[in-house]
Amino acid sequence: MTALARAHGPAVLTAVYRARPEDFVVEELPGFEPSGSGEHLLLDIEKRGMNTAFAAKRIAEWAGVKEMAVGYAGLKDRHAVTRQRFSVHLPGRDAPDLDALQDGSLRVLAATRHSRKLPRGALAGNRFELTLRDVRGDRASIDARIAAVAARGVPNYFGEQRFGRGGGNVEQARAMFGGRRVRREERSLLLSAARSELFNRVLGERVSRDCWDAPLDGEVWMLDGRRSIFGPEPWSADLADRLARFDIHPTGPLWGRGALRSEGECRALEEAVLADADALSLRRGLEAAGLEQERRALRLRPADMAADWAADDVLVLRFSLPPGTYATCVLEALGDVDEPGRAGA
């Protein structure tokens, strides 16, 4: 995984997070209200130290159904306390006893019927509460950086989860493009990692040039909270106002077949960053796999950001993010934050 250029200036703190599951709390923001009737049971679950796939398997065993009958909107980390929604297909019969599903690591917060299986991506975002411990740094500088992040946002990098331990998913993608056979379920993961690596390289260059949240000639824009894009079009007072209001964001390429939509200075930068032999190899692999050119916003603005000092060296951050974005981007903008045992790695 390419080292990420940091916006907002040098690190203002060092800290650890995920020292315990309660230090990383994430709650899904639902994308719809349950219908109240139907063949599917919606379960709002709180789980501790358990990833989404394991929870889905456990729900399937409890309900006496195949795992494919269980749906969920997004994947959540294991080393955390997470609240998310699952659906389980139970046509024509009542749900088993909920108490049989619960224990110290899994708790049912709500259960109601719905007409459809919960599809991937059916969430409005995620709300985070992150506790940083062993915080070192000048408190005034830290508070000022948090205010800057809330006001300006952060670069919308793909987080390290996308790349696997030590960035191994990208290396495996290179091997796959070179002819190594992989399982079908691995293929999508590796394609996403390769695509994300190229996007992060372009975004990193724009962060280095301090134009990750500013327009270049030939920019392609994305509407906030949506995947709709438009442009390029001439820079105008209207675009400037919309950019300042976070109504639109500059974008970078998610590589695939076809021509880049960007033009002029923006396109020249993207082509230059992705012109070396390794990038060309990843580009060709993605094109051969049949992916099409897409775009992703370069800028991410945390909503409802707040911070509290629980102790002299303990900082609690609270904010919400849209789907498909990473809380680690917020931490990266503050400084060097690692999990216990990984500091300096």
JOMOLIN-V208691 format. One line per field, one symbol per residue. ss: DSSP state (2 for helix, 1 for strand, 0 for the rest). psi: psi as a letter, one per 20 degrees, with the letter a starting at -180 (. if undefined). burial: # if it has 16 or more other ideal C-beta (glycine too) atoms within 10 Angstrom, else .. Layout:
# JOMOLIN-V208691
ss=???
psi=???
burial=???
This chain:
# JOMOLIN-V208691
ss=000000000000111110002221111111000000000111111111000222222222222000222111000000001111111110000000022200100111111111000000001111111111111100222222222222220110000222002222222222222000000222222222222222222222222200000000000111100000111000002222222200011111110010000002222222222000222222222222000101111011001111111110011111111000002222222211111000000
psi=ppppqprjarpirqrqrkhqhiinppppoqirpqhiqaiqpppoppqpkprgggggggggggikrqhiipqqhrpqqgmroqorqqqpompjqqqrphhihqaiippohqpqqqiqqorpjmqiaqpqopoprlpprpgghghhgghgghhharplqprhhhirpjkhhghhgghghiippqqhhhggghghggghggghggghhhghjlkhkqqqpjqpqpppjrjpqrrqqqprhgggghghjkhrqqrrpoqaqrqqhrrchghggghghkirggghggghghghijqqprqqpiqpopqlpqqpohrhkopppprqqrqjrphhhghhhgboprqpiipi.
burial=#..#####..#########.#.########...#...#############.#..##.###.##.....######.##.############..........#....#......##..##...##.#########.#.#....#..##.###..#######..###....##.###.##............##################...###.##.#####.#....#.##......#..##....#########...####..##.##..##....#..##.##..#.#.##########..#.#.......###.###################........
